[in-house]
């Protein structure tokens, strides 16, 4: 069973990933192609059912056109709000 910290982090990642993907006007398939991952993998990330590697986070941020540090920072900020819920 995942810990509450893990749960809140996965929820934060899913929200930030989806938010940026939609803001960029990308489908899951488009982002998957840009990041070198499958559409199913993107779906699993957005539904909190998979934990990405650091390499995948970098590929996702590149595919979204944002820096890895900005992406991770936004995930951390979102996670803090999940912990307060």
Buried (B, 14 or more C-beta within 10 A) or exposed (E): EEEEEEBBBBBBBBBBBBEBBEEBEBEBEBBBBBBEBEBEBBBBBBEBEBEBEEEBBBBBBBBBEBEBEEBBEBBEEBBEEBEEE
